[in-house]
Amino acid sequence: MLTPVSDTPVPSARLSSLDVFRGLTIAAMLVVNNPGSWKHVYPPLRHAEWHGCTFTDLVFPFFLFAVGLSMAFSRRLGGGLAQTPGEMARTSLGVLKRAAILVAMGLLLNALSVLLRDPIDFSRLRLPGVLQRIGVCFLLASLVVLYLPRVWQYLLGGFILVGYWFLLSQVPVPGFDDAATRLSPAGNMVAHVDQIVLGPAHMYTALGAAHDPEGLLSTLPALVTTLMGFWTGAWLRTAPRGASTAGVLALAGLVAMAAGWLWSLAGFPLNKNLWTSSYVLFTAGWALLTLAGCWLACQTLGARDGWRWAGRALWPMEVMGLNAILAFVGSGVLVRLMGLIKIDAAAGPVALPRYIFTRLESAGLSPTDASLAYALLTLGLWWLVLWVCYRQRWFWKI
C-alpha cells in the first residue's frame, strides 16, 4: 500500500490495481518533475500557468486520491467508527505520528534546497510542500473517517466545496474590491491568508504575486480529494471483482468530470494553484477513470485465462506503486544533489543534469525531445532501483 499512509492492509482484500494506480502516479511524477531543461518541455508536461488543467495538473490530485484509497484498505482506518474508543485513540496517535513524519520530510527537502544554495539563507525557507500537504490531508481525512459517520463525511465534503467556492468568489480581499480580481494571482483569498500566516518570504513568488500551490486555505478542498479516494476504496472493499465494478468506477468518473467542467464554465475555473472545487471534481473524475482501467486490467481480465497478460503488462507500475514514498523522496534528494556534480565541458564546468541533456541534444534530438528523453531516463533509473527493492522485499513504510 502507499507507504506514507497505510497501516497493515487487509491481506484478503489486497488489490494489485491500487498498487498499479499508485505506480502510474509516481511514474508520471518522475517524468514531469525531471525534464532535462525547464525551458524545453512539451505543454502537457507543464502546469497550467493559472486557470486550466494539463496532464501534469492531474498528478498531485492522483497522489491524494491514492492516499484515500490506501486508508480504506488499512486495517485500522478502514474500520472507522467500528472501533472501540481506546482503539480509536491509539489509531489517532498513530495517524498523528505518520502525518508529522511526512511534514518533517517535506520540510527537510525544502531545507536541503536552501543548504545547497550559496549563500545559505533560511529566512527564505519555503514552508509548504507536497509532502506537507499529503501529511496534513492524511491527518485530517483520518480524523474525519474515524469520528464521523459516512453520511456526515459526505455532508462535510459538500460543505467544504460549496463554502470554498463562496469564500473565493464572493468575499473580496482587501485592496481588490473588483469581483474580476478575486480569482487572480494577486487578489485571491488563498494567497491573502498564506501571506498573513506564512509570510511572502516562505512562499512561492510568481506571476507578480506571492502565492503557494500547497498553501493553507487550499488544503481544505485537497482534503475532499483525499476523502473521495477513501469513499471509493471503502466501496471497493466489498465490490465484485468483475467488469461491472470497472463500469461503475468509469461512470462515476465521467459524472465527476462533467460536474467539475460545468462548474468551471459557471465561473469557478479549474485551477491547481487555488485547488478550486471544480478542480477537485474534475481531477477526481480522471482518477476514477484511471482506476477503472487498472481494475479492469488487473482484477477482471488479469484473472481470466487468455487475458492474464493484461495484468502482467502493468506489473512494472505495480513495482513502483509498492515503494512510492521511496521514489518520491529519493528522487527529490537526488535531483538536488546532482546539481552539485560538475562535469568539464567545452564551455567550462557544467552541472551533471545539464551535461546529460546536452549530450542527448548532440545525439540528434531536438531540445524538447532531449528534455523528455532525460525525464524518461530518470524514470528508468528509479524503476530499476525499485525493482531491486521489490526483489529483496524492501518496502519503505512510515
C-alpha positions as CSV (number, residue, x, y, z in Angstrom):
1,M,0.0,0.0,0.0
2,L,1.0,3.6,-0.3
3,T,3.6,3.6,2.4
4,P,3.1,7.1,3.9
5,V,-0.5,6.5,4.8
6,S,-1.4,2.9,5.3
7,D,-1.4,0.5,8.3
8,T,-1.1,-3.2,7.6
9,P,-3.6,-3.9,4.8
10,V,-6.3,-6.5,5.0
11,P,-4.5,-9.5,3.4
12,S,-7.6,-10.9,1.7
13,A,-8.6,-7.6,0.3
14,R,-5.2,-6.7,-1.4
15,L,-5.8,-5.3,-4.8
16,S,-3.0,-5.1,-7.4
17,S,-5.0,-2.4,-9.2
18,L,-4.4,0.0,-6.4
19,D,-0.7,-0.6,-6.5
20,V,-0.7,-0.1,-10.3
21,F,-2.7,3.2,-9.8
22,R,-0.1,4.5,-7.4
23,G,2.7,3.3,-9.7
24,L,1.3,5.1,-12.7
25,T,1.0,8.3,-10.5
26,I,4.6,8.1,-9.3
27,A,5.8,7.4,-12.8
28,A,4.0,10.5,-14.1
29,M,5.5,12.5,-11.2
30,L,9.1,11.4,-12.1
31,V,8.6,12.4,-15.8
32,V,7.0,15.8,-15.1
33,N,9.4,16.7,-12.3
34,N,12.6,15.8,-14.1
35,P,12.9,17.4,-17.5
36,G,16.4,17.8,-19.0
37,S,15.7,21.5,-19.3
38,W,12.7,23.5,-17.9
39,K,13.0,25.8,-21.0
40,H,12.2,22.9,-23.3
41,V,9.1,21.0,-22.1
42,Y,6.1,19.7,-24.0
43,P,3.0,21.7,-23.0
44,P,1.1,18.7,-21.4
45,L,4.2,18.2,-19.1
46,R,3.9,21.7,-17.7
47,H,1.4,23.0,-15.1
48,A,-1.2,25.4,-16.4
49,E,0.1,28.9,-15.7
50,W,-3.1,29.8,-13.8
51,H,-6.5,28.7,-14.9
52,G,-6.8,25.4,-16.7
53,C,-5.7,21.7,-16.2
54,T,-3.0,19.9,-18.0
55,F,-1.8,16.3,-17.7
56,T,0.8,17.5,-15.1
57,D,-2.0,19.1,-13.1
58,L,-3.5,15.6,-12.5
59,V,-0.5,14.1,-10.8
60,F,-0.9,15.6,-7.3
61,P,-4.7,15.0,-7.0
62,F,-4.0,11.4,-8.0
63,F,-1.5,11.2,-5.1
64,L,-4.1,12.4,-2.6
65,F,-6.8,10.2,-4.1
66,A,-4.4,7.2,-3.7
67,V,-3.8,8.3,-0.1
68,G,-7.6,8.0,0.5
69,L,-7.7,4.6,-1.3
70,S,-5.0,3.2,1.0
71,M,-6.8,4.5,4.1
72,A,-9.8,2.5,3.1
73,F,-7.8,-0.7,3.0
74,S,-5.9,0.0,6.2
75,R,-6.7,-2.5,9.0
76,R,-7.4,0.4,11.4
77,L,-8.6,3.3,9.4
78,G,-10.9,1.1,7.2
79,G,-12.9,0.2,10.3
80,G,-13.7,3.8,11.2
81,L,-16.4,4.1,13.8
82,A,-16.5,0.3,14.3
83,Q,-13.5,0.6,16.6
84,T,-13.7,0.9,20.4
85,P,-12.9,4.3,21.9
86,G,-9.5,3.0,23.1
87,E,-8.7,1.7,19.6
88,M,-9.7,4.9,18.0
89,A,-7.4,6.9,20.4
90,R,-4.4,4.6,19.6
91,T,-5.2,4.9,15.9
92,S,-5.4,8.7,16.1
93,L,-2.0,8.8,17.8
94,G,-0.5,6.6,15.0
95,V,-2.0,8.8,12.4
96,L,-0.6,11.9,14.1
97,K,2.9,10.3,14.1
98,R,2.8,9.4,10.4
99,A,1.5,12.8,9.5
100,A,4.3,14.5,11.5
101,I,6.9,12.4,9.8
102,L,5.6,13.3,6.3
103,V,5.5,17.0,7.2
104,A,9.0,16.8,8.6
105,M,10.4,15.0,5.5
106,G,8.8,17.7,3.3
107,L,10.5,20.5,5.4
108,L,13.8,18.6,5.2
109,L,13.6,18.5,1.4
110,N,12.9,22.2,1.4
111,A,15.8,22.8,3.8
112,L,18.1,20.7,1.6
113,S,17.4,23.1,-1.2
114,V,18.4,26.0,1.0
115,L,21.6,24.3,2.2
116,L,22.7,23.7,-1.4
117,R,22.3,27.3,-2.4
118,D,25.0,29.9,-1.9
119,P,24.6,31.9,0.3
120,I,22.6,29.8,2.7
121,D,19.6,31.8,3.8
122,F,16.9,30.1,5.9
123,S,15.0,33.3,6.2
124,R,13.5,32.3,2.8
125,L,12.9,28.7,3.6
126,R,9.6,27.6,1.9
127,L,7.3,26.1,4.5
128,P,4.5,24.4,2.4
129,G,5.2,21.5,0.0
130,V,3.8,18.3,-1.5
131,L,4.7,16.0,1.4
132,Q,3.5,18.6,3.9
133,R,0.1,18.7,2.2
134,I,-0.1,14.9,2.0
135,G,0.7,14.7,5.7
136,V,-2.0,17.3,6.7
137,C,-4.6,15.8,4.4
138,F,-3.9,12.3,5.7
139,L,-4.3,13.5,9.2
140,L,-7.5,15.4,8.7
141,A,-9.1,12.7,6.5
142,S,-8.2,10.1,9.0
143,L,-9.9,12.0,11.8
144,V,-12.9,12.5,9.6
145,V,-13.3,8.8,8.8
146,L,-12.6,7.8,12.4
147,Y,-15.0,10.1,14.1
148,L,-17.8,11.0,11.6
149,P,-20.5,8.6,10.2
150,R,-20.4,8.2,6.5
151,V,-23.3,10.5,5.8
152,W,-21.7,13.3,7.8
153,Q,-18.5,12.8,5.8
154,Y,-20.4,13.4,2.6
155,L,-22.1,16.5,4.0
156,L,-18.7,17.8,5.2
157,G,-17.2,17.3,1.8
158,G,-20.1,19.1,0.1
159,F,-20.0,21.9,2.6
160,I,-16.2,22.4,2.0
161,L,-16.6,22.6,-1.7
162,V,-19.5,25.0,-1.7
163,G,-18.1,27.1,1.1
164,Y,-14.7,27.3,-0.6
165,W,-16.4,28.5,-3.8
166,F,-18.3,31.1,-1.8
167,L,-15.2,32.3,0.0
168,L,-13.1,32.7,-3.1
169,S,-15.7,34.1,-5.4
170,Q,-17.8,36.3,-3.1
171,V,-15.5,37.6,-0.4
172,P,-13.1,40.3,-1.5
173,V,-9.5,40.6,-0.4
174,P,-8.6,44.0,1.0
175,G,-7.3,46.2,-1.8
176,F,-9.1,44.0,-4.5
177,D,-12.7,45.0,-4.4
178,D,-13.4,44.2,-8.1
179,A,-15.1,40.8,-8.4
180,A,-13.0,40.1,-11.5
181,T,-9.8,40.1,-9.4
182,R,-10.9,37.6,-6.7
183,L,-9.5,34.6,-8.6
184,S,-6.4,36.4,-9.9
185,P,-2.9,35.6,-8.7
186,A,-2.7,38.7,-6.6
187,G,-6.2,39.2,-5.4
188,N,-7.4,35.7,-4.3
189,M,-8.2,34.8,-0.7
190,V,-5.8,31.8,-0.7
191,A,-2.8,33.9,-1.3
192,H,-4.0,36.5,1.1
193,V,-4.3,34.0,4.0
194,D,-0.9,32.5,3.2
195,Q,0.8,35.9,3.1
196,I,-0.7,36.7,6.6
197,V,0.1,33.4,8.2
198,L,3.3,32.2,6.4
199,G,4.7,35.4,5.1
200,P,5.7,36.1,1.5
201,A,9.4,35.0,2.2
202,H,8.2,31.5,2.9
203,M,6.1,31.1,-0.2
204,Y,6.5,30.9,-4.0
205,T,6.6,34.2,-5.7
206,A,5.4,34.1,-9.3
207,L,3.0,35.8,-11.7
208,G,3.6,39.0,-9.9
209,A,2.4,37.9,-6.5
210,A,3.4,35.7,-3.6
211,H,1.2,32.6,-3.6
212,D,1.8,29.0,-2.9
213,P,0.1,26.0,-4.6
214,E,0.4,24.0,-1.4
215,G,-0.7,26.7,0.9
216,L,-3.0,26.6,4.0
217,L,-6.5,27.5,2.8
218,S,-6.4,25.4,-0.3
219,T,-5.6,22.4,1.8
220,L,-9.4,22.2,2.7
221,P,-10.6,21.3,-0.8
222,A,-7.5,19.0,-1.1
223,L,-8.9,17.2,1.9
224,V,-12.0,16.4,-0.1
225,T,-9.9,14.9,-2.9
226,T,-8.4,12.6,-0.2
227,L,-11.9,11.7,1.1
228,M,-13.2,10.9,-2.4
229,G,-10.4,8.4,-2.6
230,F,-11.4,6.9,0.7
231,W,-15.0,6.7,-0.2
232,T,-14.0,4.9,-3.4
233,G,-11.8,2.5,-1.6
234,A,-14.5,1.8,1.1
235,W,-16.9,0.8,-1.7
236,L,-14.2,-1.3,-3.5
237,R,-13.7,-3.4,-0.3
238,T,-16.9,-5.2,-0.9
239,A,-17.3,-4.7,-4.7
240,P,-17.4,-7.7,-7.0
241,R,-14.2,-8.3,-9.0
242,G,-15.9,-8.3,-12.4
243,A,-16.1,-5.8,-15.2
244,S,-19.3,-4.2,-13.7
245,T,-17.2,-2.6,-10.9
246,A,-14.9,-1.0,-13.5
247,G,-18.0,0.2,-15.3
248,V,-19.4,1.8,-12.1
249,L,-16.0,3.5,-11.5
250,A,-15.9,4.8,-15.1
251,L,-19.4,6.1,-14.9
252,A,-18.7,7.9,-11.6
253,G,-15.6,9.3,-13.1
254,L,-17.5,10.7,-16.1
255,V,-20.1,12.3,-13.8
256,A,-17.5,13.9,-11.6
257,M,-15.5,15.2,-14.6
258,A,-18.7,16.6,-16.1
259,A,-19.7,18.3,-12.8
260,G,-16.3,19.9,-12.4
261,W,-16.2,21.1,-16.0
262,L,-19.7,22.6,-15.8
263,W,-18.8,24.3,-12.5
264,S,-15.7,25.8,-14.2
265,L,-17.9,27.1,-17.1
266,A,-20.2,28.6,-14.5
267,G,-17.5,30.9,-13.2
268,F,-15.2,28.8,-10.9
269,P,-12.4,27.8,-13.2
270,L,-10.2,24.7,-12.9
271,N,-7.1,25.9,-11.0
272,K,-4.5,23.8,-9.3
273,N,-2.8,26.7,-7.5
274,L,-6.2,27.5,-5.8
275,W,-7.3,23.9,-5.8
276,T,-10.8,25.1,-6.8
277,S,-13.9,23.0,-6.1
278,S,-14.3,22.4,-9.8
279,Y,-10.7,21.2,-10.0
280,V,-11.4,18.7,-7.1
281,L,-14.3,17.1,-9.0
282,F,-12.7,17.2,-12.4
283,T,-9.4,15.6,-11.3
284,A,-11.2,13.1,-9.1
285,G,-13.2,12.1,-12.2
286,W,-9.9,11.4,-14.1
287,A,-8.6,9.4,-11.1
288,L,-11.8,7.3,-11.1
289,L,-11.5,6.6,-14.9
290,T,-7.8,5.7,-14.5
291,L,-8.6,3.4,-11.5
292,A,-11.4,1.8,-13.6
293,G,-8.8,0.9,-16.3
294,C,-6.4,-0.5,-13.7
295,W,-9.3,-2.6,-12.1
296,L,-10.4,-3.9,-15.5
297,A,-6.8,-5.0,-16.4
298,C,-5.7,-6.4,-13.0
299,Q,-8.8,-7.5,-11.2
300,T,-11.0,-8.6,-14.1
301,L,-9.1,-9.5,-17.2
302,G,-6.0,-10.4,-15.3
303,A,-7.9,-13.2,-13.5
304,R,-9.1,-14.8,-16.7
305,D,-7.3,-17.5,-18.8
306,G,-6.1,-16.0,-22.0
307,W,-6.2,-12.4,-20.6
308,R,-3.7,-12.7,-17.8
309,W,-1.2,-10.7,-19.9
310,A,-3.4,-7.6,-19.3
311,G,-2.4,-7.6,-15.6
312,R,1.2,-8.7,-16.2
313,A,1.7,-5.8,-18.7
314,L,1.1,-3.4,-15.8
315,W,3.4,-5.2,-13.4
316,P,6.2,-2.6,-13.8
317,M,3.8,0.0,-12.4
318,E,2.9,-2.3,-9.5
319,V,6.6,-2.4,-8.6
320,M,6.7,1.4,-8.5
321,G,3.4,1.6,-6.5
322,L,4.7,-0.6,-3.8
323,N,7.5,1.8,-3.0
324,A,6.0,5.1,-3.9
325,I,7.4,7.1,-1.0
326,L,10.9,5.9,-1.6
327,A,10.7,7.1,-5.2
328,F,9.2,10.4,-4.2
329,V,11.7,11.3,-1.5
330,G,14.7,9.6,-3.2
331,S,14.2,11.4,-6.5
332,G,13.7,14.7,-4.6
333,V,17.1,14.3,-2.9
334,L,18.9,13.0,-6.0
335,V,17.8,15.9,-8.2
336,R,19.2,18.4,-5.6
337,L,22.5,16.6,-5.2
338,M,23.1,16.0,-8.9
339,G,23.3,19.8,-9.4
340,L,26.4,19.8,-7.2
341,I,28.3,17.4,-9.6
342,K,30.2,19.4,-12.2
343,I,31.5,17.9,-15.5
344,D,34.1,19.6,-17.6
345,A,32.7,20.7,-21.0
346,A,33.9,22.9,-23.8
347,A,32.2,25.9,-22.3
348,G,33.5,25.1,-18.8
349,P,32.2,23.0,-15.9
350,V,28.5,22.3,-16.1
351,A,26.2,20.5,-13.7
352,L,25.6,16.8,-14.4
353,P,21.9,17.2,-15.4
354,R,22.8,19.9,-17.9
355,Y,25.7,17.8,-19.2
356,I,23.5,14.8,-19.9
357,F,20.9,17.0,-21.5
358,T,23.5,18.5,-23.9
359,R,24.8,15.0,-24.8
360,L,21.3,13.9,-25.7
361,E,21.0,17.0,-27.9
362,S,24.3,16.2,-29.6
363,A,22.9,12.8,-30.4
364,G,20.5,14.5,-32.8
365,L,17.5,15.1,-30.6
366,S,15.6,18.4,-30.6
367,P,15.9,20.3,-27.3
368,T,12.3,19.3,-26.3
369,D,12.9,15.7,-27.2
370,A,16.2,15.7,-25.4
371,S,14.4,17.1,-22.3
372,L,11.8,14.4,-22.5
373,A,14.4,11.7,-23.0
374,Y,16.2,12.9,-19.9
375,A,13.0,12.5,-17.9
376,L,12.4,9.0,-19.3
377,L,15.9,8.0,-18.3
378,T,15.2,9.3,-14.8
379,L,12.1,7.2,-14.8
380,G,14.0,4.1,-15.9
381,L,16.7,4.6,-13.3
382,W,14.2,4.8,-10.5
383,W,12.3,1.8,-11.8
384,L,15.5,-0.3,-11.6
385,V,16.1,0.9,-8.0
386,L,12.5,0.0,-7.0
387,W,12.8,-3.3,-8.9
388,V,15.8,-4.2,-6.8
389,C,13.9,-3.3,-3.7
390,Y,11.0,-5.4,-4.9
391,R,13.2,-8.4,-5.4
392,Q,14.7,-8.0,-2.0
393,R,11.2,-7.4,-0.4
394,W,12.4,-4.0,0.9
395,F,9.4,-1.6,1.2
396,W,9.7,1.7,2.9
397,K,6.8,2.2,5.3
398,I,6.0,5.0,7.6
